[in-house]
Amino acid sequence: MGKRKSSSKAFLDLLEPLGDSLYRYAKRMAWDDDLVADIVQEAVMTGWREFGRFERNTNFKAWMFKILINTIYRLNKRAARQRVATLDESNPDSSLMLERENTWASLLENPERLMQLLDERLVHALDRLATDERQCLLLRILEGFSYKEIASMMEIPLGTVMSHVHRARAKLRERLAALALEHGFITRASE
């Protein structure tokens, strides 16, 4: 009985600093906001049940995130909600691409001008990313996992993770630059 109690304490000690990260990630990836608490709770319970399989002196955060990713996938699938991407994937002409790149450069010089709209619009832009792209980007940028750790957690090749992150960044950059132009935060380079 004492071994189980010390194992539970060890699990809780390792889990405590991850609470906000687990919840934040689940909130971004759950298709149904009402499922977020259930997803985190189920992932934690699975982690607790499987803690005996956790290899000591390895990355506990990556291990828990792998459980969380699998839980999200399973519960999203159960919710049977289909995500429809409305992104127009047509090839813009080169002048439009150049204009967007110039707009992005202007945003980097003075990002405060866009901050008023970013919360809502950034969430919307993130939601429009493909699920795998969003997962990889959030794990890399917000949670600080290495590409190798993400590949292991998601059980996909390292190159695929890198491609997903690259594409997600490019799509967000394009969408946020378009947003800045749309709302007059940045003027067109030709004006």
SENU-515616 format. One line per 3 residues: number of its first residue (from 1); their letters; for each residue x, y, z of N, C-alpha, C, O. Coordinates in steps of 0.1 Angstrom, whole numbers, padded with zeros to 4 digits, always signed. Atoms other than C-alpha are relative to their C-alpha. Layout:
SENU-515616
NUM	A	X:Y:Z:X:Y:Z:X:Y:Z:X:Y:Z | ...
//
This chain:
SENU-515616
1	MGK	+0008:-0012:+0000:+0000:+0000:+0000:+0009:+0013:+0000:+0005:+0022:-0006 | -0009:-0012:-0001:+0029:+0024:+0008:+0006:+0003:-0014:+0008:+0015:-0017 | -0006:-0002:+0013:+0043:+0019:-0027:-0009:+0007:-0009:-0006:+0016:-0017
4	RKS	+0010:-0007:+0009:+0011:+0029:-0044:-0002:+0014:+0004:-0004:+0023:-0004 | +0002:-0014:-0005:+0008:+0060:-0022:+0012:+0008:-0004:+0010:+0020:-0009 | -0012:-0008:+0004:+0044:+0071:-0030:-0001:+0002:-0015:+0004:+0012:-0020
7	SSK	+0001:-0001:+0015:+0037:+0064:-0067:-0010:+0011:-0004:-0008:+0019:-0013 | +0011:-0011:+0002:+0005:+0086:-0065:+0006:+0014:+0002:+0004:+0023:-0005 | -0006:-0013:-0003:+0025:+0114:-0049:+0010:+0004:-0010:+0010:+0015:-0014
10	AFL	-0010:-0003:+0011:+0053:+0111:-0075:-0008:+0005:-0012:-0003:+0015:-0019 | +0007:-0004:+0011:+0027:+0113:-0102:-0006:+0014:+0001:-0004:+0023:-0008 | +0005:-0013:-0002:+0010:+0143:-0087:+0010:+0011:+0000:+0008:+0022:-0004
13	DLL	-0011:-0010:+0000:+0043:+0161:-0081:+0005:+0003:-0014:+0007:+0015:-0017 | -0004:-0003:+0014:+0052:+0157:-0118:-0011:+0007:-0008:-0008:+0015:-0017 | +0012:-0005:+0007:+0017:+0166:-0129:-0003:+0015:+0003:-0007:+0022:-0006
16	EPL	+0004:-0013:-0005:+0012:+0198:-0109:+0005:+0011:-0009:-0003:+0020:-0012 | -0004:-0011:+0008:+0034:+0221:-0130:-0006:+0000:-0015:-0005:+0010:-0022 | +0005:+0001:+0014:+0017:+0209:-0162:-0015:+0004:-0001:-0020:+0004:-0013
19	GDS	+0014:-0002:+0000:-0019:+0217:-0153:-0005:+0010:-0010:-0014:+0008:-0018 | +0004:-0011:+0009:-0022:+0250:-0171:+0003:-0003:-0015:-0005:-0001:-0023 | -0004:+0004:+0014:-0004:+0237:-0202:-0009:-0010:-0006:-0013:-0009:-0017
22	LYR	+0009:+0011:+0005:-0026:+0206:-0205:-0013:+0006:-0003:-0019:+0003:-0013 | +0013:-0006:+0002:-0057:+0226:-0201:+0000:+0010:-0012:-0009:+0009:-0020 | -0001:-0009:+0011:-0046:+0253:-0225:+0001:-0007:-0014:-0006:-0003:-0023
25	YAK	-0001:+0007:+0013:-0037:+0228:-0252:-0013:-0007:-0003:-0017:-0007:-0015 | +0013:+0006:+0002:-0069:+0209:-0247:-0011:+0010:-0005:-0019:+0007:-0014 | +0010:-0010:+0004:-0089:+0241:-0251:+0002:+0004:-0014:-0008:+0006:-0021
28	RMA	-0002:-0003:+0014:-0073:+0248:-0284:-0003:-0011:-0010:-0007:-0009:-0021 | +0002:+0012:+0009:-0077:+0213:-0298:-0013:-0007:+0001:-0017:-0014:-0008 | +0013:+0007:-0002:-0111:+0202:-0285:-0010:+0006:-0010:-0010:+0019:-0011
31	WDD	+0010:-0005:+0010:-0138:+0205:-0311:-0012:+0006:+0008:-0020:+0014:+0002 | +0012:-0004:-0008:-0164:+0210:-0283:+0005:+0006:+0013:+0011:-0001:+0021 | -0005:-0007:-0012:-0156:+0236:-0256:-0005:-0007:+0013:+0002:-0006:+0023
34	DLV	+0006:+0006:-0012:-0178:+0217:-0232:+0008:-0013:+0004:+0007:-0018:+0015 | -0008:+0012:-0002:-0154:+0187:-0235:+0014:+0002:+0006:+0020:-0007:+0011 | -0014:-0003:-0004:-0122:+0205:-0224:+0003:-0006:+0014:+0013:-0013:+0016
37	ADI	-0002:+0005:-0013:-0125:+0197:-0187:+0000:-0016:+0000:+0008:-0022:+0007 | +0001:+0014:+0001:-0135:+0161:-0195:+0013:-0006:-0006:+0018:-0016:-0002 | -0011:+0004:+0007:-0106:+0157:-0219:+0012:+0000:+0010:+0020:-0010:+0011
40	VQE	-0012:-0001:-0009:-0080:+0169:-0193:-0002:-0010:+0011:+0008:-0017:+0015 | +0002:+0010:-0011:-0096:+0148:-0165:+0003:-0014:-0005:+0009:-0022:+0002 | -0002:+0013:+0005:-0096:+0117:-0187:+0015:-0003:-0002:+0020:-0014:+0000
43	AVM	-0014:+0002:+0003:-0060:+0122:-0198:+0008:-0001:+0013:+0017:-0010:+0014 | -0007:+0001:-0013:-0049:+0127:-0162:-0003:-0013:+0007:+0006:-0020:+0012 | +0003:+0013:-0005:-0067:+0096:-0151:+0007:-0011:-0007:+0012:-0021:-0001
46	TGW	-0008:+0010:+0008:-0051:+0076:-0179:+0014:+0000:+0004:+0020:-0010:+0006 | -0014:-0002:-0005:-0017:+0090:-0169:+0002:-0007:+0014:+0012:-0013:+0016 | -0001:+0006:-0013:-0023:+0080:-0133:-0001:-0015:+0000:+0007:-0022:+0006
49	REF	+0001:+0015:+0001:-0034:+0045:-0142:+0012:-0006:-0006:+0016:-0017:-0003 | -0011:+0006:+0008:-0005:+0040:-0166:+0014:+0005:+0006:+0024:+0002:+0000 | -0012:-0006:-0005:+0021:+0058:-0144:+0011:-0011:+0002:+0023:-0008:+0002
52	GRF	-0010:+0011:-0002:+0038:+0024:-0137:+0008:-0003:-0013:+0019:-0008:-0012 | -0007:+0002:+0013:+0047:+0023:-0174:+0009:+0012:-0004:+0018:+0010:-0013 | -0008:-0011:+0002:+0063:+0057:-0173:+0015:-0003:+0003:+0017:-0008:+0014
55	ERN	-0014:+0002:-0002:+0101:+0054:-0177:+0006:+0012:+0008:+0006:+0023:+0003 | -0006:-0011:-0008:+0117:+0074:-0149:+0012:+0006:-0007:+0018:+0000:-0016 | -0011:-0007:+0007:+0143:+0100:-0160:-0002:+0003:-0015:+0007:+0005:-0022
58	TNF	+0003:-0004:+0014:+0125:+0106:-0193:-0009:+0012:+0002:-0012:+0017:+0013 | +0008:-0013:+0001:+0103:+0136:-0203:-0014:-0003:+0004:-0022:-0007:-0004 | +0014:+0002:-0005:+0071:+0134:-0182:-0010:+0009:-0008:-0021:+0004:-0011
61	KAW	+0009:-0009:+0008:+0056:+0164:-0200:-0003:-0006:-0013:-0015:-0006:-0017 | +0003:+0006:+0014:+0060:+0148:-0234:-0009:-0013:+0002:-0017:-0015:-0007 | +0008:+0012:-0002:+0046:+0115:-0220:-0015:+0004:+0003:-0024:-0002:-0003
64	MFK	+0014:-0004:-0003:+0015:+0133:-0206:-0007:+0007:-0012:-0019:+0005:-0014 | +0006:-0006:+0012:+0010:+0153:-0238:-0004:-0010:-0010:-0013:-0009:-0017 | +0004:+0011:+0009:+0010:+0121:-0258:-0013:-0006:+0004:-0022:-0009:-0004
67	ILI	+0012:+0005:-0005:-0017:+0108:-0236:-0012:+0010:-0002:-0022:+0006:-0007 | +0010:-0010:+0003:-0036:+0141:-0239:-0004:+0001:-0015:-0016:+0002:-0018 | +0003:+0000:+0014:-0033:+0141:-0277:-0008:-0012:-0004:-0018:-0010:-0011
70	NTI	+0009:+0012:+0003:-0047:+0106:-0279:-0014:+0001:+0006:-0023:-0003:+0000 | +0013:-0002:-0006:-0075:+0115:-0255:-0008:+0010:-0008:-0020:+0008:-0011 | +0007:-0010:+0009:-0084:+0146:-0276:-0005:-0006:-0013:-0016:-0005:-0017
73	YRL	+0003:+0006:+0012:-0083:+0126:-0307:-0013:-0009:+0001:-0022:-0009:-0006 | +0011:+0009:-0002:-0106:+0099:-0293:-0013:+0007:+0004:-0024:+0003:-0001 | +0012:-0007:-0004:-0131:+0123:-0277:-0005:+0009:-0011:-0017:+0011:-0013
76	NKR	+0005:-0008:+0012:-0132:+0146:-0308:-0007:-0010:-0010:-0017:-0006:-0015 | +0006:+0010:+0010:-0139:+0115:-0329:-0014:-0004:+0005:-0023:-0005:-0002 | +0013:+0004:-0006:-0166:+0105:-0305:-0011:+0011:-0001:-0022:+0008:-0003
79	AAR	+0009:-0011:+0002:-0181:+0139:-0307:-0006:+0001:-0014:-0016:+0008:-0016 | +0005:+0001:+0014:-0184:+0133:-0344:-0003:+0014:-0007:-0011:+0015:-0015 | +0002:-0013:+0007:-0181:+0170:-0353:+0011:+0001:-0011:+0022:-0001:-0009
82	QRV	-0009:-0001:+0012:-0166:+0176:-0387:+0005:+0014:-0001:-0003:+0024:-0001 | -0005:-0013:+0002:-0143:+0205:-0392:+0001:+0003:-0015:+0005:-0006:-0022 | +0000:-0004:+0014:-0147:+0223:-0425:+0009:+0012:-0002:+0007:+0023:+0004
85	ATL	-0009:-0011:+0003:-0118:+0243:-0437:-0005:+0009:-0011:-0009:+0004:-0022 | +0005:-0009:+0010:-0128:+0274:-0455:+0011:+0008:-0007:+0009:+0018:-0014 | -0011:-0006:+0006:-0094:+0283:-0466:+0001:-0001:-0015:-0001:-0012:-0020
88	DES	-0002:+0000:+0014:-0090:+0293:-0502:+0014:-0003:-0003:+0023:+0005:-0001 | -0014:+0004:+0003:-0059:+0274:-0513:+0005:+0003:-0014:+0015:-0002:-0018 | -0004:-0004:+0013:-0057:+0290:-0547:+0013:+0007:+0000:+0017:+0012:+0011
91	NPD	-0013:-0006:+0001:-0024:+0303:-0559:-0001:+0015:-0002:-0006:+0018:-0013 | +0001:-0015:+0003:-0022:+0341:-0555:+0011:+0004:-0009:+0021:-0003:-0010 | -0010:-0005:+0009:-0003:+0360:-0581:+0012:+0006:+0008:+0011:+0008:+0020
94	SSL	-0012:-0004:-0007:+0032:+0371:-0573:-0001:+0014:+0006:+0005:+0016:+0017 | +0001:-0014:-0006:+0023:+0408:-0567:-0008:-0001:+0013:-0004:+0006:+0023 | +0007:+0002:-0013:-0002:+0397:-0540:+0008:-0006:+0010:+0008:-0002:+0022
97	MLE	-0010:+0006:-0010:+0024:+0375:-0524:+0010:+0010:+0005:+0013:+0011:+0017 | -0010:-0011:-0004:+0049:+0404:-0524:-0007:+0010:+0010:-0001:+0014:+0020 | +0007:-0009:-0008:+0023:+0427:-0509:-0002:-0006:+0014:-0001:+0001:+0024
100	REN	+0001:+0007:-0013:+0016:+0402:-0481:+0013:+0000:+0008:+0013:+0002:+0020 | -0013:+0000:-0006:+0053:+0398:-0474:+0003:+0014:+0006:+0009:+0015:+0017 | -0003:-0014:-0004:+0057:+0436:-0472:-0009:+0004:+0012:-0004:+0010:+0021
103	TWA	+0009:-0002:-0011:+0027:+0438:-0449:+0005:-0007:+0013:+0005:-0001:+0023 | -0005:+0008:-0012:+0041:+0411:-0426:+0012:+0007:+0005:+0014:+0008:+0018 | -0012:-0007:-0005:+0074:+0430:-0424:-0004:+0013:+0007:+0002:+0016:+0018
106	SLL	+0005:-0012:-0007:+0055:+0462:-0414:-0006:-0004:+0013:-0004:+0004:+0023 | +0005:+0004:-0013:+0037:+0443:-0387:+0010:-0003:+0010:+0009:+0000:+0022 | -0011:+0003:-0009:+0069:+0431:-0373:+0007:+0012:+0006:+0011:+0012:+0017
109	ENP	-0005:-0013:-0005:+0081:+0467:-0370:-0009:+0007:+0010:-0004:+0013:+0019 | +0009:-0007:-0009:+0050:+0479:-0352:-0012:-0009:+0003:-0023:-0007:-0001 | +0011:+0009:-0003:+0029:+0450:-0338:-0011:+0005:+0009:-0022:-0001:+0009
112	ERL	+0010:-0005:-0009:+0010:+0471:-0313:-0013:+0004:-0007:-0023:+0003:-0001 | +0012:-0005:+0008:-0013:+0484:-0340:-0010:-0011:-0002:-0022:-0008:-0004 | +0009:+0012:+0003:-0027:+0449:-0345:-0006:-0006:+0012:-0015:-0014:+0012
115	MQL	+0003:+0008:-0012:-0030:+0438:-0309:-0015:+0001:+0004:-0020:-0008:+0011 | +0014:-0001:-0004:-0066:+0451:-0305:-0009:-0011:-0005:-0018:-0016:+0001 | +0008:+0011:+0007:-0080:+0425:-0329:+0006:-0014:+0001:-0001:-0024:-0001
118	LDE	-0007:+0013:+0001:-0055:+0397:-0324:-0007:-0011:+0008:-0008:-0022:+0002 | +0006:+0011:-0008:-0072:+0377:-0296:-0010:-0008:-0008:-0008:-0020:-0010 | +0011:+0007:+0007:-0103:+0369:-0315:+0004:-0005:-0014:+0001:-0016:-0017
121	RLV	-0004:+0004:+0014:-0088:+0369:-0350:+0010:-0011:+0000:+0010:-0019:-0009 | -0010:+0010:+0000:-0058:+0349:-0340:-0006:-0014:+0003:-0002:-0024:-0003 | +0007:+0013:-0003:-0080:+0322:-0324:-0007:-0005:-0013:-0006:-0017:-0016
124	HAL	+0007:+0004:+0012:-0101:+0322:-0356:+0010:-0005:-0010:+0008:-0016:-0017 | -0010:+0005:+0010:-0069:+0319:-0378:+0006:-0013:+0004:+0008:-0022:-0004 | -0005:+0013:-0005:-0056:+0291:-0356:-0010:-0011:-0002:-0007:-0022:-0006
127	DRL	+0010:+0010:+0002:-0089:+0273:-0358:-0002:-0004:-0015:-0006:-0016:-0017 | +0001:+0003:+0014:-0088:+0274:-0396:+0012:-0008:-0005:+0011:-0013:-0016 | -0011:+0009:+0004:-0055:+0255:-0397:-0005:-0014:+0000:-0014:-0018:+0007
130	ATD	+0003:+0015:+0000:-0056:+0218:-0405:+0004:-0005:+0014:+0013:+0001:+0021 | -0002:+0005:-0014:-0057:+0198:-0372:+0014:-0003:+0003:+0020:+0001:+0013 | -0014:+0004:-0002:-0022:+0183:-0376:+0009:+0012:+0000:+0018:+0013:+0008
133	ERQ	-0009:-0012:+0000:-0007:+0217:-0384:-0002:+0008:+0013:+0008:+0012:+0018 | +0003:-0008:-0013:-0024:+0234:-0354:+0006:-0008:+0011:+0012:-0001:+0020 | -0006:+0008:-0011:-0013:+0205:-0331:+0015:+0002:+0000:+0020:+0006:+0011
136	CLL	-0014:-0001:+0000:+0023:+0207:-0342:+0004:+0014:+0004:+0014:+0016:+0011 | -0003:-0014:-0003:+0024:+0245:-0341:-0001:+0003:+0015:+0007:+0009:+0021 | +0002:-0003:-0014:+0009:+0247:-0306:+0010:-0007:+0009:+0015:-0002:+0019
139	LRI	-0009:+0007:-0008:+0031:+0220:-0292:+0014:+0006:-0001:+0022:+0006:+0009 | -0013:-0006:+0002:+0062:+0237:-0307:+0001:+0014:+0006:+0010:+0017:+0014 | +0000:-0015:-0003:+0054:+0274:-0301:-0004:+0002:+0015:+0003:+0008:+0023
142	LEG	+0005:-0003:-0014:+0033:+0274:-0269:+0005:-0009:+0011:+0008:-0005:+0022 | -0004:+0009:-0011:+0045:+0243:-0251:+0015:-0003:-0001:+0020:-0009:+0009 | -0014:+0001:+0000:+0081:+0244:-0262:+0006:-0014:-0003:+0018:-0016:+0000
145	FSY	-0005:+0013:+0003:+0085:+0208:-0274:+0009:+0001:-0012:+0007:+0009:-0021 | -0009:+0000:+0012:+0113:+0200:-0298:-0008:-0008:-0011:-0017:-0015:-0009 | +0006:+0007:+0012:+0104:+0187:-0333:+0000:-0015:+0003:-0009:-0022:-0001
148	KEI	-0002:+0014:-0002:+0117:+0153:-0323:-0010:-0005:+0011:-0016:-0016:+0009 | +0010:+0004:-0010:+0095:+0152:-0292:-0014:+0000:-0005:-0022:-0009:-0002 | +0014:-0001:+0006:+0064:+0162:-0312:-0001:-0012:-0009:-0012:-0018:-0009
151	ASM	+0001:+0012:+0009:+0072:+0135:-0338:-0003:-0013:+0008:-0011:-0021:+0004 | +0002:+0012:-0009:+0074:+0109:-0310:-0014:+0000:+0006:-0021:-0010:+0006 | +0013:+0000:-0006:+0042:+0121:-0293:-0011:-0003:-0010:-0021:-0010:-0007
154	MEI	+0010:+0002:+0010:+0022:+0122:-0325:+0002:-0012:-0009:-0007:-0016:-0017 | -0003:+0012:+0008:+0038:+0091:-0340:+0000:+0003:-0015:-0006:-0004:-0023 | -0002:-0004:+0014:+0047:+0109:-0373:+0014:+0003:-0002:+0022:+0006:+0007
157	PLG	-0014:-0003:+0003:+0080:+0114:-0391:+0004:+0015:+0004:-0004:+0024:+0004 | -0006:-0013:-0003:+0102:+0143:-0380:-0002:+0011:-0011:-0006:+0022:-0008 | +0002:-0009:+0011:+0100:+0159:-0414:-0014:+0005:-0002:-0016:+0016:-0006
160	TVM	+0014:-0004:+0000:+0063:+0159:-0413:-0004:+0010:+0010:-0011:+0020:+0007 | +0002:-0010:-0011:+0063:+0177:-0380:+0005:+0014:-0005:-0001:+0024:-0004 | -0006:-0012:+0005:+0086:+0203:-0395:-0008:+0007:-0011:-0009:+0019:-0011
163	SHV	+0009:-0005:+0011:+0064:+0207:-0426:-0012:+0006:+0006:-0017:+0017:+0002 | +0012:-0005:-0006:+0033:+0211:-0405:+0002:+0014:+0007:-0006:+0023:+0005 | -0003:-0012:-0007:+0049:+0238:-0383:+0003:+0011:-0011:-0002:+0023:-0009
166	HRA	-0003:-0010:+0010:+0063:+0256:-0414:-0013:+0005:-0007:-0015:+0017:-0009 | +0013:-0004:+0007:+0029:+0256:-0432:-0009:+0007:+0009:-0015:+0017:+0004 | +0009:-0008:-0010:+0010:+0267:-0401:+0005:+0014:+0002:-0003:+0023:+0001
169	RAK	-0006:-0013:-0002:+0034:+0296:-0396:-0003:+0009:-0013:-0007:+0020:-0011 | +0002:-0007:+0013:+0031:+0306:-0433:-0015:+0004:-0001:-0018:+0016:-0005 | +0014:-0003:+0001:-0007:+0304:-0432:-0004:+0011:+0010:-0012:+0020:+0006
172	LRE	+0003:-0011:-0010:-0009:+0325:-0400:+0005:+0013:-0004:-0001:+0023:-0003 | -0006:-0012:+0005:+0015:+0350:-0414:-0009:+0007:-0011:-0011:+0019:-0010 | +0008:-0005:+0011:-0006:+0354:-0445:-0013:+0006:+0005:-0018:+0016:+0001
175	RLA	+0013:-0004:-0005:-0039:+0356:-0427:+0001:+0013:+0009:-0008:+0022:+0008 | -0001:-0011:-0009:-0027:+0381:-0401:+0004:+0013:-0008:+0000:+0024:-0005 | -0004:-0011:+0009:-0011:+0403:-0428:-0013:+0005:-0008:-0015:+0017:-0009
178	ALA	+0012:-0003:+0006:-0044:+0402:-0447:-0009:+0008:+0009:-0016:+0017:+0005 | +0008:-0007:-0010:-0062:+0412:-0415:+0005:+0014:+0002:-0004:+0023:+0003 | -0005:-0014:-0002:-0039:+0442:-0410:-0004:+0009:-0012:-0008:+0020:-0010
181	LEH	+0004:-0008:+0012:-0046:+0454:-0446:-0015:+0003:+0001:-0019:+0014:-0002 | +0015:-0001:+0000:-0083:+0448:-0442:-0005:+0011:+0009:-0014:+0018:+0006 | +0005:-0009:-0010:-0086:+0469:-0411:+0008:+0013:+0000:+0007:+0021:+0009
184	GFI	-0007:-0013:+0002:-0062:+0497:-0423:+0011:+0002:+0011:+0015:+0013:+0012 | -0011:-0002:-0010:-0036:+0490:-0396:+0014:+0002:-0008:+0023:+0009:-0003 | -0012:-0001:+0008:-0010:+0488:-0424:-0005:+0005:-0014:-0015:+0000:-0019
187	TRA	+0004:-0004:+0014:-0012:+0506:-0458:+0007:-0008:-0010:+0018:-0013:-0007 | -0006:+0008:+0010:-0004:+0489:-0490:+0013:+0007:-0004:+0015:+0019:-0004 | -0013:-0005:+0003:+0032:+0493:-0501:+0000:+0010:-0012:+0009:+0018:-0013
190	SE	+0001:-0008:+0012:+0022:+0509:-0534:-0006:+0014:+0003:-0005:+0022:-0006 | +0007:-0013:-0003:+0003:+0538:-0517:+0010:+0010:+0005:+0006:+0021:+0008
//
